[in-house]
Every structure is written in C-alpha cells, then in structure tokens.
Amino acid sequence: MTAASSHYAVILAGGAGERFWPASTPARPKQLLPLLSDRTMLRETADRLEGLIPPDHRYVMTNASLVDAVLSECPEIPRANVIGEPEGKNTAPAIALMAGLLAARDPRSTLLVLPADHAIGNRAAFRASLESALELVSEYHVLAIFGIAPSRPETAYGYIQRGEPLDGSAEAYEVESFREKPSAAEARELWQDGRHYWNSGLFCGRAGVFLEEYAEHLPLIRRSVDAAVQAWTDDPHAALQRYYASVEATSIDVGVMQQTERAVVLPAMAWGWDDVGSWEALARWLPVSPEGNVTKGAVLLQDCRNVIAYAQAGRIAALGMRDCVVVRTDKETMVASRSAVDGLREFVRDVVGKDPES
C-alpha cells in the first residue's frame, strides 16, 4: 500500500443550515443547495478532492434522512461510505467514529475532515495546503488544523493563536491558544497582530492519533467507538444506533483540539475561504451591482440599495428597498433587515416553529 492509498477524507454534511432559511430546510439544507454556483455546496466540496482522494476513500457523515440525497449528489462515493447519523451530536462523535472505522481498515490511514458548506476561491492553493498537511501528519504525530489568514476583524469566527514553528518542511506552528468568537474590539486586535488565524474547521491527522487524543480527553466516546467498530461488520445500522445513543454531544474543537498538546496550525494564506454562514456571505461571493445589490434567480429591483435577493422559485420584484434580505421559495417568503439576519436561527426556532417548513 502506498502512502497516497492510505489517505482518506470525510465530509461533514449534517448541519441544518437554519441561517439560510427559508431556502435551507431540514429536507434540503444549505449543503444541498446551489447557493454560490450551479453546483451544490456538497458537490463543490467533493470536487475539490478530485485527484487527491479517490472516491472509494471518501466518506460523508450526514443526517439519516439525507443519505439518498447525498448519494444522488455524489454517485461516485460508495453507498457504504455515506453514513447517516440517527441524531445530531456535533462533530466530535462523527469524527471519532470515522477515525475508528478507518484505523480498523488501515492502521496507517490519514484522515482529512472537511465541512460540506464552505466556499473556496482558489482551488489550487487549497489543494496544495491539503497535500502539505497529509505529508506533515504522515511524518509527525500531530493533529493539524488549517488557519485562515484573517481579511477583516470578524466576530463570527473562532481564532487560533500560533506558537513556535514546528520542525519540518511544511509551514506549521504549534497552537498557542484558541479564542472563541471575540468582541469587535478584540477582533480588531487579533486581525492586526499577525499571529492569529480564523479557525476553518478543517482538520487532518492520522486516524490513530485522533483516537489516542479521544482516549485522553473524551474517553467515553473512545470506548463507544471500539464497541461500534467491533459490531460494524455484522450490522452497521445497529452499531450506529447504539453508538449515537451512548456518546455525548460536543464539538471536536472543545472536546479535543482545545485540550490536546498535539495541535498544530497550518496557515492557509490564499484559499479565498468563507464558511458561508448566512445570507450576508452572498455579498462576498456573488457580483455586487453599483447600488450594492446582490441577486440570484429571477429578481427585479428598482431604486433599491444594499439588497440581497435570492429567488429559489418564482420572481422577486422590489421597489425602493434599502439594506434588506429578501428570499423566496415555493413555500415561504422571508424579508429581513441586513442588520438582523444574525438572529435568523433563533427566529426560525422560536417564531417560525421547530419545523422551518411548517
């Protein structure tokens, strides 16, 4: 087995995408929408692995109800490689299970972890970073996280402070500290000091190293992984159900990366990265008119400024609107001030209802 044949990737595609309501719904969340191009976010993520990770080494972790939709989007990925979570318990259980299955399949396996809903502007730079990371973790027993050089004082992202350089050919640094979403004043300081990066949520490491760190910092999940892997061959469905019933809900950032002494950050300087977290992201990725308007679909605007208009179905026609977001689907129409869209998730849960399609 060559080194390259030991490389695997898991795409995390289980999010609900509530901040993109009403276009994003439980039945078709944002990773299954063509928000920024004519391809879905999931399809774009899978395409970035072309030539680097073969299709039979790609996995997708998603909601159980979305397995068929994922397979339709990514028919090149074997059905057994699309794992439907019976319930969402954040990223730590998903990555632990994937590491356990891969370590059992291939003790030398290295694992890339990629969210399904990120945008990358420079595919060549992205690929070069992934290649460097795979080379790095093949040599060192570290868990690498990609740090995005900040382009603005963003308060919606977590930050990573780099420490001392790590020996080796790839540019990498020990992680000094993690900082959760900062205040506006703190974000300006972090943006300017040259030692902080946005936490991209993309990870790379040997499957065995992931498991060692879970054993140290999340031992219950680690034991549950062992039980699931042992039962997987006989009945994957039952093993998955028992695993998710037994594990705690936590993120890999909180549960592992902020605890481990093996974390290193690889600066990603030219990806053109965005986590596409809300409707505001479209203004960073789609053409902007001289009036500051951003549109997709059938949209007619007159005397409008700083409007984001997304027509998934039908047509949007607006007159004299300012600083707002308008989204139309076949079932819902949403109008919001751009200053209020950060609260859309809570609005969907508390006002619209538990089921955003209702």
KEKE-3310 file (N, C-alpha, C; in steps of 0.2 Angstrom, whole numbers, plus 5000, padded with zeros to 4 digits):
npx = (5004:5003:5009:5000:4988:4984:4977:4962:4946:4933:4918:4909:4892:4880:4873:4860:4858:4851:4852:4851:4837:4823:4827:4835:4831:4825:4824:4831:4845:4857:4869:4865:4861:4862:4870:4880:4884:4881:4881:4879:4884:4889:4893:4903:4912:4916:4921:4933:4942:4946:4957:4966:4960:4954:4938:4933:4939:4933:4921:4905:4897:4881:4864:4853:4841:4845:4853:4850:4849:4862:4869:4863:4869:4882:4887:4898:4903:4904:4890:4890:4899:4893:4887:4873:4868:4859:4855:4859:4874:4884:4902:4912:4908:4906:4918:4926:4920:4923:4937:4939:4934:4942:4955:4953:4952:4963:4978:4988:4981:4977:4968:4957:4947:4932:4921:4905:4900:4908:4916:4928:4939:4951:4956:4968:4977:4971:4972:4985:4988:4981:4989:5001:4997:4994:5006:5013:5006:5009:5022:5023:5016:5004:4989:4982:4976:4968:4972:4965:4971:4966:4955:4948:4941:4933:4919:4912:4919:4929:4946:4963:4979:4995:5010:5026:5037:5034:5046:5051:5046:5035:5025:5021:5014:5015:5000:4996:4985:4967:4954:4937:4923:4926:4924:4920:4931:4941:4942:4948:4961:4966:4965:4975:4987:4995:4998:4987:4974:4959:4948:4946:4939:4943:4952:4966:4974:4983:4972:4974:4981:4971:4962:4970:4970:4957:4955:4962:4955:4942:4936:4924:4918:4928:4928:4916:4917:4926:4917:4907:4915:4918:4906:4902:4904:4895:4882:4880:4870:4863:4875:4878:4866:4867:4879:4877:4867:4874:4885:4892:4886:4896:4908:4923:4932:4930:4931:4942:4953:4955:4961:4971:4989:4995:4991:4993:4994:4991:4995:4983:4985:4980:4968:4955:4944:4928:4915:4902:4891:4879:4866:4872:4884:4883:4885:4898:4902:4895:4892:4891:4880:4882:4874:4875:4868:4864:4860:4851:4844:4827:4825:4820:4824:4821:4826:4833:4844:4858:4853:4850:4844:4836:4830:4823:4812:4799:4797:4806:4801:4805:4804:4811:4818:4829:4844:4841:4836:4829:4821:4814:4805:4796:4787:4788:4791:4804:4808:4820:4829:4846:4854:4848:4850:4858:4852:4843:4843:4838:4826:4819:4818:4811:4801:4795:4794:4797:4799:4805:4799:4785)
npy = (4994:5011:5027:5037:5029:5027:5038:5047:5055:5063:5071:5082:5083:5086:5097:5109:5121:5133:5147:5150:5149:5154:5146:5135:5120:5107:5096:5099:5105:5119:5114:5106:5114:5125:5138:5147:5144:5134:5122:5111:5115:5104:5096:5104:5103:5090:5089:5096:5087:5079:5069:5069:5062:5047:5041:5030:5031:5042:5048:5052:5060:5062:5067:5055:5055:5061:5053:5047:5059:5064:5053:5055:5067:5064:5052:5044:5041:5026:5018:5012:5021:5032:5038:5039:5048:5045:5055:5072:5075:5084:5088:5080:5066:5061:5062:5055:5042:5040:5040:5028:5018:5019:5017:5004:4998:5002:5003:5013:5024:5041:5055:5067:5080:5088:5101:5102:5114:5125:5138:5140:5150:5149:5135:5128:5133:5128:5114:5112:5115:5105:5094:5097:5096:5082:5076:5081:5076:5063:5061:5067:5065:5073:5083:5092:5108:5119:5136:5151:5165:5180:5192:5202:5211:5199:5194:5183:5171:5158:5160:5156:5156:5156:5147:5142:5138:5122:5109:5104:5102:5108:5123:5126:5128:5126:5126:5140:5145:5144:5155:5159:5166:5183:5199:5215:5224:5216:5208:5216:5218:5205:5203:5211:5208:5198:5185:5177:5167:5163:5150:5137:5125:5114:5099:5088:5072:5057:5043:5035:5044:5053:5045:5042:5054:5056:5046:5051:5063:5062:5050:5042:5043:5037:5024:5020:5020:5009:4999:5001:4999:4986:4979:4983:4976:4966:4972:4986:4996:4994:4995:5009:5015:5011:5017:5031:5033:5032:5041:5057:5074:5085:5097:5094:5104:5109:5097:5090:5097:5109:5105:5096:5093:5091:5099:5108:5122:5125:5138:5145:5154:5159:5154:5160:5158:5155:5152:5153:5157:5164:5173:5185:5181:5179:5192:5193:5184:5183:5193:5211:5224:5242:5249:5241:5230:5212:5198:5183:5171:5174:5190:5207:5223:5239:5256:5251:5248:5240:5228:5211:5198:5183:5172:5157:5151:5156:5174:5188:5205:5221:5237:5252:5248:5246:5240:5226:5209:5198:5183:5171:5156:5141:5139:5149:5166:5177:5192:5203:5214:5218:5220:5212:5199:5190:5185:5175:5161:5160:5166:5157:5146:5150:5158:5155:5142:5125:5116:5122:5121:5122)
npz = (5000:4995:5001:4997:4995:5008:5012:5017:5017:5025:5023:5032:5033:5040:5045:5049:5043:5047:5046:5033:5030:5021:5011:5015:5022:5033:5025:5014:5017:5018:5013:5002:4993:4978:4981:4978:4965:4951:4956:4970:4987:4993:4982:4977:4987:4987:4974:4975:4980:4970:4961:4972:4984:4981:4975:4982:4994:5000:5012:5019:5032:5037:5040:5044:5036:5025:5017:5004:4996:4997:4991:4978:4974:4975:4967:4964:4976:4986:4992:5005:5011:5014:5028:5039:5052:5066:5075:5078:5085:5086:5081:5087:5090:5077:5070:5078:5076:5063:5062:5070:5062:5050:5056:5059:5047:5040:5047:5045:5041:5036:5039:5032:5037:5032:5032:5023:5018:5015:5006:4993:4985:4978:4971:4968:4978:4989:4987:4987:5001:5007:5002:5008:5022:5023:5020:5031:5043:5041:5044:5057:5073:5075:5076:5064:5060:5049:5047:5043:5036:5042:5034:5039:5053:5060:5070:5070:5069:5077:5083:5081:5089:5085:5090:5093:5078:5070:5068:5051:5034:5029:5032:5048:5064:5082:5091:5101:5108:5108:5103:5106:5098:5096:5104:5095:5097:5102:5091:5081:5086:5085:5072:5067:5073:5067:5072:5073:5067:5058:5063:5053:5054:5047:5047:5049:5051:5057:5058:5070:5079:5081:5088:5099:5106:5108:5118:5128:5131:5128:5134:5135:5123:5116:5120:5116:5102:5100:5103:5093:5081:5082:5081:5068:5056:5056:5058:5053:5054:5067:5075:5073:5078:5092:5095:5094:5103:5115:5116:5120:5116:5108:5102:5091:5092:5106:5113:5110:5102:5109:5120:5118:5117:5105:5094:5079:5069:5052:5042:5030:5017:5005:5001:4998:5007:5014:5027:5023:5031:5032:5025:5022:5017:5004:4998:4998:4989:4977:4962:4964:4962:4956:4965:4976:4977:4978:4969:4965:4954:4948:4948:4951:4953:4958:4961:4972:4986:4992:4994:4997:4987:4984:4974:4974:4969:4958:4956:4962:4965:4969:4975:4979:4991:5005:5012:5015:5016:5005:5002:4992:4991:4985:4995:5005:5010:5015:5023:5029:5039:5035:5045:5055:5052:5058:5068:5063:5065:5078:5076:5067:5075:5086:5082:5069:5071:5076:5066:5051:5039:5041)
capx = (5000:5007:5006:4994:4982:4982:4974:4955:4943:4926:4914:4903:4886:4874:4870:4853:4858:4845:4853:4849:4830:4819:4829:4838:4826:4828:4824:4836:4849:4861:4875:4862:4859:4867:4870:4885:4886:4875:4883:4878:4890:4892:4896:4909:4917:4918:4925:4940:4946:4947:4965:4969:4957:4950:4931:4931:4942:4929:4916:4901:4893:4876:4858:4850:4836:4848:4858:4848:4850:4869:4871:4862:4874:4889:4886:4904:4905:4901:4884:4893:4903:4888:4884:4868:4868:4852:4854:4865:4878:4890:4907:4917:4906:4906:4925:4929:4918:4926:4944:4939:4932:4947:4960:4952:4953:4970:4981:4992:4977:4977:4961:4955:4940:4930:4914:4902:4896:4912:4917:4935:4940:4957:4956:4975:4980:4968:4974:4992:4988:4979:4995:5006:4995:4994:5013:5015:5004:5012:5028:5023:5010:5000:4983:4983:4970:4970:4971:4964:4974:4960:4955:4944:4940:4927:4917:4908:4923:4934:4953:4969:4985:5001:5015:5033:5036:5036:5051:5049:5046:5028:5025:5016:5016:5011:4995:4997:4978:4961:4949:4931:4921:4928:4921:4923:4937:4946:4943:4952:4967:4968:4966:4981:4994:4999:4999:4980:4970:4952:4948:4942:4935:4946:4957:4970:4979:4982:4967:4977:4982:4964:4959:4974:4968:4950:4956:4964:4951:4934:4936:4918:4917:4933:4926:4910:4920:4928:4911:4904:4919:4918:4900:4901:4904:4889:4876:4882:4864:4863:4881:4877:4861:4870:4885:4874:4863:4879:4890:4890:4886:4901:4912:4930:4936:4930:4932:4949:4958:4957:4964:4977:4996:4997:4988:4997:4990:4994:4992:4981:4986:4977:4962:4949:4939:4922:4911:4896:4887:4872:4864:4877:4890:4882:4888:4906:4904:4891:4893:4888:4879:4884:4869:4876:4863:4866:4854:4852:4837:4823:4825:4819:4825:4821:4828:4835:4851:4861:4848:4852:4838:4838:4824:4824:4806:4795:4801:4806:4801:4806:4804:4813:4820:4836:4848:4837:4837:4823:4821:4808:4804:4789:4783:4789:4795:4807:4811:4823:4834:4853:4857:4845:4850:4862:4847:4839:4842:4833:4819:4817:4817:4807:4795:4793:4792:4803:4799:4805:4795:4778)
capy = (5000:5017:5032:5040:5025:5027:5045:5046:5061:5063:5077:5083:5086:5085:5103:5111:5127:5137:5154:5151:5149:5148:5141:5129:5117:5100:5091:5101:5110:5123:5110:5103:5120:5128:5144:5151:5142:5130:5116:5112:5116:5097:5094:5108:5101:5083:5090:5098:5081:5075:5068:5069:5057:5043:5041:5025:5033:5047:5047:5058:5059:5066:5065:5049:5057:5064:5049:5046:5065:5064:5049:5057:5072:5061:5045:5041:5038:5020:5019:5011:5026:5038:5036:5043:5049:5045:5061:5076:5076:5089:5085:5075:5059:5059:5062:5049:5035:5039:5038:5021:5014:5019:5014:4996:4996:5003:5006:5019:5029:5048:5057:5074:5082:5094:5103:5102:5120:5130:5141:5140:5153:5147:5128:5126:5134:5124:5108:5112:5115:5098:5090:5098:5093:5075:5075:5083:5071:5056:5061:5069:5063:5079:5085:5099:5112:5124:5143:5156:5172:5185:5198:5208:5209:5196:5192:5177:5165:5157:5161:5151:5159:5152:5147:5141:5134:5115:5107:5100:5105:5111:5128:5124:5131:5124:5130:5143:5145:5145:5160:5159:5172:5189:5206:5219:5227:5210:5205:5221:5217:5199:5204:5216:5206:5193:5179:5174:5164:5160:5143:5135:5119:5108:5095:5082:5069:5050:5041:5033:5049:5056:5040:5042:5060:5055:5042:5055:5069:5060:5043:5039:5042:5032:5017:5019:5019:5002:4994:5002:4996:4978:4977:4986:4972:4961:4975:4993:5001:4993:4998:5016:5017:5011:5022:5038:5033:5031:5046:5064:5079:5090:5098:5092:5109:5110:5091:5088:5102:5114:5101:5092:5096:5089:5103:5112:5126:5127:5144:5145:5161:5161:5150:5163:5154:5158:5147:5154:5155:5167:5177:5190:5178:5180:5198:5192:5179:5185:5200:5216:5230:5248:5251:5237:5224:5205:5194:5176:5169:5179:5196:5213:5228:5246:5260:5248:5249:5236:5222:5204:5195:5176:5169:5150:5149:5162:5180:5194:5211:5225:5244:5257:5244:5248:5237:5221:5202:5195:5176:5167:5149:5139:5139:5154:5172:5180:5199:5204:5219:5215:5221:5207:5192:5186:5182:5171:5155:5160:5167:5151:5141:5152:5161:5151:5135:5120:5114:5128:5120:5122)
capz = (5000:4995:5006:4995:4996:5015:5013:5017:5018:5027:5023:5037:5029:5044:5048:5047:5039:5048:5045:5026:5029:5020:5006:5018:5026:5035:5019:5009:5020:5013:5009:4996:4989:4974:4984:4975:4958:4948:4959:4977:4991:4994:4976:4976:4992:4984:4968:4977:4982:4964:4960:4979:4987:4977:4978:4987:5001:5003:5016:5020:5038:5036:5044:5041:5032:5019:5014:4997:4993:4997:4986:4972:4973:4974:4965:4964:4983:4988:4997:5012:5013:5017:5035:5041:5059:5068:5078:5078:5092:5084:5077:5090:5089:5070:5068:5081:5073:5056:5064:5072:5056:5046:5059:5059:5039:5038:5053:5043:5037:5037:5038:5031:5039:5028:5031:5016:5016:5014:4999:4992:4979:4975:4972:4968:4984:4994:4986:4990:5008:5009:5001:5014:5028:5023:5021:5038:5048:5039:5047:5064:5077:5077:5073:5060:5059:5044:5050:5038:5037:5043:5030:5042:5060:5060:5076:5070:5069:5082:5081:5083:5090:5083:5094:5090:5072:5070:5063:5046:5028:5029:5036:5053:5070:5087:5093:5107:5111:5104:5106:5103:5095:5101:5103:5090:5099:5102:5084:5078:5088:5083:5065:5066:5076:5063:5075:5074:5061:5059:5064:5047:5055:5043:5051:5046:5056:5057:5062:5076:5083:5083:5093:5105:5109:5111:5124:5133:5133:5128:5135:5134:5116:5113:5122:5112:5096:5100:5103:5087:5076:5083:5079:5062:5050:5057:5057:5053:5056:5074:5078:5073:5083:5099:5096:5095:5109:5120:5116:5122:5111:5109:5096:5092:5095:5113:5117:5108:5099:5114:5126:5116:5116:5098:5089:5075:5064:5045:5039:5023:5015:4998:4999:4997:5011:5018:5029:5020:5037:5032:5019:5021:5014:4996:4996:4997:4983:4971:4959:4968:4957:4958:4970:4982:4977:4976:4967:4962:4952:4945:4953:4948:4958:4955:4966:4978:4988:4998:4995:4995:4984:4982:4972:4973:4965:4956:4955:4967:4962:4974:4974:4985:4997:5007:5017:5017:5013:5003:5000:4990:4989:4983:5001:5010:5008:5021:5022:5035:5038:5035:5052:5059:5049:5063:5073:5059:5068:5083:5073:5064:5080:5091:5080:5064:5073:5077:5059:5047:5033:5043)
cpx = (5004:5005:5000:4987:4980:4978:4966:4952:4936:4924:4909:4898:4880:4871:4863:4853:4852:4846:4852:4841:4828:4821:4832:4832:4829:4828:4829:4840:4854:4867:4872:4859:4864:4867:4874:4887:4880:4876:4881:4884:4893:4896:4903:4914:4920:4923:4932:4944:4948:4955:4969:4967:4953:4943:4929:4935:4938:4923:4912:4897:4888:4870:4855:4845:4839:4853:4856:4850:4858:4872:4869:4866:4881:4889:4892:4906:4901:4895:4886:4897:4899:4885:4879:4867:4861:4850:4860:4868:4884:4896:4911:4915:4907:4913:4928:4927:4922:4934:4944:4938:4939:4954:4960:4953:4960:4974:4986:4988:4978:4970:4960:4948:4938:4923:4911:4900:4901:4914:4925:4936:4946:4958:4964:4978:4977:4971:4982:4993:4986:4985:5000:5004:4996:5001:5015:5013:5006:5018:5028:5016:5007:4993:4983:4976:4972:4968:4970:4967:4968:4961:4951:4943:4934:4925:4914:4912:4927:4941:4958:4975:4991:5006:5022:5032:5038:5041:5048:5048:5040:5028:5019:5019:5012:5006:4996:4990:4973:4957:4942:4929:4922:4924:4924:4930:4943:4948:4948:4959:4970:4969:4973:4988:4998:5000:4992:4977:4963:4952:4943:4938:4937:4952:4960:4974:4978:4976:4969:4978:4975:4961:4963:4971:4961:4950:4958:4959:4944:4934:4930:4917:4922:4931:4920:4912:4922:4922:4908:4908:4918:4911:4898:4900:4897:4883:4878:4876:4864:4868:4880:4872:4864:4875:4882:4870:4868:4884:4887:4890:4891:4905:4919:4934:4936:4933:4939:4954:4960:4960:4971:4983:4999:4994:4993:4992:4994:4991:4989:4980:4982:4971:4956:4943:4934:4918:4904:4891:4880:4871:4869:4883:4889:4885:4895:4907:4900:4892:4888:4887:4882:4880:4870:4872:4866:4860:4856:4845:4834:4822:4824:4819:4825:4821:4829:4842:4853:4856:4851:4845:4840:4831:4825:4818:4803:4800:4801:4806:4801:4807:4806:4815:4827:4838:4844:4839:4830:4824:4815:4809:4797:4784:4783:4792:4797:4809:4814:4828:4841:4856:4854:4846:4854:4858:4842:4838:4837:4826:4816:4814:4811:4800:4791:4790:4798:4804:4799:4801:4787:4775)
cpy = (5006:5022:5035:5036:5024:5034:5044:5053:5059:5070:5077:5087:5085:5091:5105:5117:5132:5144:5155:5150:5155:5144:5135:5126:5110:5095:5092:5107:5113:5119:5106:5108:5123:5136:5149:5150:5138:5123:5117:5113:5109:5095:5097:5105:5094:5084:5092:5093:5077:5075:5068:5063:5053:5042:5036:5026:5040:5045:5053:5056:5064:5064:5059:5050:5060:5060:5048:5053:5066:5059:5051:5063:5069:5054:5041:5038:5032:5021:5017:5016:5033:5035:5041:5043:5049:5051:5065:5077:5080:5085:5080:5068:5057:5058:5056:5042:5034:5037:5031:5016:5013:5016:5006:4994:4997:5007:5012:5025:5036:5051:5065:5075:5088:5096:5104:5109:5126:5132:5142:5144:5151:5139:5125:5127:5130:5117:5107:5112:5108:5093:5091:5095:5085:5073:5076:5078:5064:5055:5063:5066:5069:5079:5092:5102:5118:5131:5147:5163:5177:5191:5203:5206:5206:5193:5186:5171:5165:5159:5157:5156:5154:5153:5146:5137:5127:5113:5103:5105:5110:5117:5127:5126:5127:5129:5133:5143:5146:5151:5160:5166:5179:5195:5210:5222:5222:5208:5210:5220:5210:5199:5207:5213:5201:5187:5175:5172:5162:5153:5140:5129:5113:5105:5090:5079:5061:5048:5038:5038:5053:5051:5041:5049:5060:5050:5046:5060:5067:5053:5039:5038:5037:5025:5015:5017:5012:4998:4995:4998:4988:4976:4979:4981:4968:4965:4983:4998:5000:4996:5006:5018:5017:5016:5029:5038:5034:5037:5053:5068:5084:5091:5095:5098:5110:5103:5089:5093:5107:5111:5098:5096:5095:5094:5107:5116:5127:5133:5143:5152:5163:5157:5154:5160:5158:5152:5147:5153:5159:5170:5182:5188:5179:5187:5198:5188:5180:5192:5205:5222:5236:5251:5246:5231:5218:5201:5188:5174:5175:5185:5202:5218:5235:5251:5257:5248:5244:5230:5216:5200:5188:5173:5161:5147:5156:5168:5185:5200:5216:5232:5248:5254:5246:5242:5231:5214:5200:5188:5174:5160:5147:5139:5145:5160:5175:5187:5201:5210:5216:5215:5216:5200:5187:5183:5177:5165:5155:5162:5161:5146:5143:5155:5157:5145:5130:5117:5120:5127:5121:5129)
cpz = (5000:5000:5004:4996:5003:5017:5012:5018:5020:5027:5028:5034:5033:5046:5045:5043:5040:5047:5037:5025:5026:5015:5009:5023:5028:5030:5014:5012:5015:5010:5003:4992:4984:4975:4980:4968:4956:4952:4967:4981:4992:4988:4975:4981:4989:4978:4969:4979:4976:4963:4967:4983:4983:4980:4983:4994:5003:5007:5017:5027:5037:5040:5040:5036:5025:5015:5006:4993:4992:4991:4979:4970:4971:4973:4965:4971:4984:4993:5004:5015:5015:5023:5038:5049:5061:5072:5078:5085:5091:5081:5080:5089:5082:5068:5072:5078:5066:5057:5066:5066:5051:5049:5059:5051:5037:5043:5051:5040:5040:5035:5037:5033:5036:5029:5024:5014:5016:5007:4999:4985:4975:4976:4972:4975:4989:4993:4989:4997:5010:5008:5007:5020:5028:5023:5028:5043:5047:5043:5055:5067:5079:5074:5070:5059:5054:5047:5044:5040:5037:5038:5033:5049:5062:5067:5076:5070:5075:5079:5084:5084:5089:5088:5090:5083:5074:5065:5057:5039:5027:5034:5041:5059:5076:5089:5100:5111:5106:5107:5102:5101:5099:5100:5097:5091:5099:5095:5080:5080:5085:5075:5063:5068:5072:5066:5076:5067:5063:5059:5058:5049:5050:5047:5047:5051:5055:5061:5069:5081:5085:5089:5100:5109:5112:5118:5130:5136:5132:5129:5134:5127:5113:5114:5117:5105:5095:5099:5096:5081:5076:5080:5071:5056:5050:5055:5058:5056:5064:5078:5078:5078:5090:5100:5098:5101:5115:5121:5118:5116:5113:5103:5097:5094:5102:5116:5116:5107:5105:5120:5124:5116:5109:5093:5086:5070:5058:5042:5032:5021:5009:4996:4996:5000:5014:5021:5027:5026:5037:5026:5017:5017:5006:4994:4995:4991:4977:4968:4963:4963:4960:4964:4977:4982:4975:4975:4964:4960:4949:4949:4949:4953:4955:4961:4973:4980:4993:4999:4993:4993:4981:4980:4970:4969:4963:4955:4961:4963:4968:4972:4980:4991:4999:5013:5020:5013:5011:5000:4998:4988:4987:4989:5005:5007:5015:5019:5029:5034:5038:5041:5057:5057:5054:5067:5069:5062:5073:5081:5071:5070:5085:5088:5074:5066:5073:5070:5054:5041:5035:5041)
residu = (MET:THR:ALA:ALA:SER:SER:HIS:TYR:ALA:VAL:ILE:LEU:ALA:GLY:GLY:ALA:GLY:GLU:ARG:PHE:TRP:PRO:ALA:SER:THR:PRO:ALA:ARG:PRO:LYS:GLN:LEU:LEU:PRO:LEU:LEU:SER:ASP:ARG:THR:MET:LEU:ARG:GLU:THR:ALA:ASP:ARG:LEU:GLU:GLY:LEU:ILE:PRO:PRO:ASP:HIS:ARG:TYR:VAL:MET:THR:ASN:ALA:SER:LEU:VAL:ASP:ALA:VAL:LEU:SER:GLU:CYS:PRO:GLU:ILE:PRO:ARG:ALA:ASN:VAL:ILE:GLY:GLU:PRO:GLU:GLY:LYS:ASN:THR:ALA:PRO:ALA:ILE:ALA:LEU:MET:ALA:GLY:LEU:LEU:ALA:ALA:ARG:ASP:PRO:ARG:SER:THR:LEU:LEU:VAL:LEU:PRO:ALA:ASP:HIS:ALA:ILE:GLY:ASN:ARG:ALA:ALA:PHE:ARG:ALA:SER:LEU:GLU:SER:ALA:LEU:GLU:LEU:VAL:SER:GLU:TYR:HIS:VAL:LEU:ALA:ILE:PHE:GLY:ILE:ALA:PRO:SER:ARG:PRO:GLU:THR:ALA:TYR:GLY:TYR:ILE:GLN:ARG:GLY:GLU:PRO:LEU:ASP:GLY:SER:ALA:GLU:ALA:TYR:GLU:VAL:GLU:SER:PHE:ARG:GLU:LYS:PRO:SER:ALA:ALA:GLU:ALA:ARG:GLU:LEU:TRP:GLN:ASP:GLY:ARG:HIS:TYR:TRP:ASN:SER:GLY:LEU:PHE:CYS:GLY:ARG:ALA:GLY:VAL:PHE:LEU:GLU:GLU:TYR:ALA:GLU:HIS:LEU:PRO:LEU:ILE:ARG:ARG:SER:VAL:ASP:ALA:ALA:VAL:GLN:ALA:TRP:THR:ASP:ASP:PRO:HIS:ALA:ALA:LEU:GLN:ARG:TYR:TYR:ALA:SER:VAL:GLU:ALA:THR:SER:ILE:ASP:VAL:GLY:VAL:MET:GLN:GLN:THR:GLU:ARG:ALA:VAL:VAL:LEU:PRO:ALA:MET:ALA:TRP:GLY:TRP:ASP:ASP:VAL:GLY:SER:TRP:GLU:ALA:LEU:ALA:ARG:TRP:LEU:PRO:VAL:SER:PRO:GLU:GLY:ASN:VAL:THR:LYS:GLY:ALA:VAL:LEU:LEU:GLN:ASP:CYS:ARG:ASN:VAL:ILE:ALA:TYR:ALA:GLN:ALA:GLY:ARG:ILE:ALA:ALA:LEU:GLY:MET:ARG:ASP:CYS:VAL:VAL:VAL:ARG:THR:ASP:LYS:GLU:THR:MET:VAL:ALA:SER:ARG:SER:ALA:VAL:ASP:GLY:LEU:ARG:GLU:PHE:VAL:ARG:ASP:VAL:VAL:GLY:LYS:ASP:PRO:GLU:SER)
# end
